Amino acid sequence: MRYDAEVKISLKKGMLNPEATTIEKALALLKYQVENTKTLQIIKFSIEGESEDIVRQEVDEMCQRLLCNPVIQNYEIGITPEE
């Protein structure tokens, strides 16, 4: 069966986020006041697997090995069957 996978990657609390800081400063220059800006990376792909649980385990392994740095990043995995 084929599944759609979505991985949302964000920095862990307390990690410096220069991209978010730059966005806040640029918005302030445009007279918009925002706080606690966070950036998020979303990776989407299709994957074959026997079950949703097996696919989730494979995607988790992908995250651990390549897609993110678990030391400084959190990630959330979403799996849905393709229609």
Secondary structure, 3 states (H helix, E strand, C coil): CEEEEEEEEEECCCCCCHHHHHHHHHHHHCCCCCCCCCCCEEEEEEEECCCHHHHHHHHHHHHHHHHCCCCCEEEEEEEEECC
